[in-house]
Amino acid sequence: MLSKYKGQQSVERGFRFLKDPLFLTDSVFLKSPHRIEALGLIMGLCLLVYTLGQRQLRQTLNRTQSTVKNQLGRPTNRPTLRWIFQCFQSIHLLINSGVKSISNLTYERLELLKFFPPSCQRYYLLS
């Protein structure tokens, strides 16, 4: 089975964030083997969701023949979902007297959101 498995490189790339000092991996202490297994399962599921989201974004960009700016400001049709998440980092939900609004939703961020399904756009109160 392992000799036929072709996705190992992408999985290993997906878990390279564990070495990132910003992830604070060394602050996670698990003493029980069951908890270690559970964390591994959760991390695998998170990587699956991340990979599916990135694939959907890239397929939408290819289908619409569109590009987004990468970290250097150059157009790309193969952005990482991590970069897109960083673009949305400073957006906040504000609730004032029961009225919800989104702060820092710039034109560039609105343009990025059009490549995501309506369920993602609803999160930003757009549909």
N, C-alpha and C positions, 0 to 999 in steps of 0.2 A: 504494500500500500504506500509506504513512504517513497519508494522509487518512482511511483506514478504521480505523486503529489507535486504540483507545480507552483503552488502558492506560497511556499515557504519563505521566499525572499521578501514578498510583500508583508507577510506576517511579521517577520523579523524587523523590517523597517518600521512597521506599525508600533512595535514595542520599544523602539529606540528612545522614546520619551522617558523611559524609566531611568536612563542615564542623565537626563537633563536635571541640573541642580534646582531648577525652579519647581520641579515635580515633588521634591522632598521625599523621595523614596525611602531614605534612611530613617525617616521619622515614623514609618509604619512598622509596628512590632506585632507579630502574630506568633503566639506560642503553641497553638493547637494545629495539628496537621489538617483537621477539618476546616479551620478558618483559612488556612493557606490555600486549600483547594477551592474554597468558596470565593476567595479574592481572585484567584486565577480564573475561575469561571466568569465572574463579573467583568474582569478586565478583558477576557476574550469576547464577551458579548458587547462590551463597549467598543472594542476594536471593530467588530462586525458592523455595528450601527454607524460608526465613523466612516468605514470603508464604503458602505452602501450610500451614505449621504454624499461622500466625495464623488462616487461614480455617477450618482444621479445628477449632481451639479455639472460634471464634465460632459455627460451625455446631452444635457440641455444646452450647454454652450455650443457643442458640436452641431446639434440639430438646428439651432437658430443661427449658426455661423457667427457667434458673438465671442467677445473676449472681455476679460476683466483685467485690471491692473495688478501686477504682482508687487512684491516688496520694493522693487526698484522703479516702479512706475511704468513698466513696459507691459504691453498687452500680452495676455496668455489665455489659451483655452484649456489649460491644465493646472488650475490653481489647486493648492492644497486646502483642505477644509480647515486646517489649523490657521492658515492665513486669513481665511474668511471669518473665522471666529474672532481673530484678533481685530479685524476691522469693526466688529460689532461690540467690542469690549466696553465702550463708554456709553452705551445706550442704557437708559434707565426707565422703569415704569414709575410714573408719579400718580398718586391718588390724592386729590384735593377735593374735599367735601363730597366724596363719593364718585367724583368724575376721574376716569382714568385717562392719562395721556402719556406719550412717549417723548422723552427728551433726547436731544442729539441725533435725531433721525435725519441725517443730511441727504442731499440729492444723490450723492455717490452710494450711500447705503441703500436708499430706495431702489436705485438701479440694480444693485446686487440682489435685492430681495425678489426682483421679478423673475429670477432664474430658479426660485424655490417654489414648491407647491403651495396652494392656498393655506394648508394647515400651518406652515411656517409663517406665512404672511399674517395670519390671524393673531399670532403671538405678538406682533407689532401693531395690532389694532388696524390692519389694512383691509381686511375683507370680512 
